[in-house]
């Protein structure tokens, strides 16, 4: 019985999101532990930072075309004009 893998388990984008989230979590946990809060609180801070970083980096690394349209629309109201200054 042969098992052939035709594609990777995770896409490159998903891997990058998880890697950046893990890096953020390890950094937050390490800094919390070094600040004197202890290992358990550092671990909890790292896990919380990882959990919050996944949706952040997922939205930051947006490959959909809708993301650029939202940025253009959001920036349209930022200029000075009537009633803005």
Secondary structure, DSSP 8 states (H G I E B T S, - for coil): ------S-SS-HHHHHHHHHHHHHHHHHHHHHIIIII-HHHHHHHHHHHHHHHHHHHHHHS--STHHHHHHHHHHHTSS--TT--
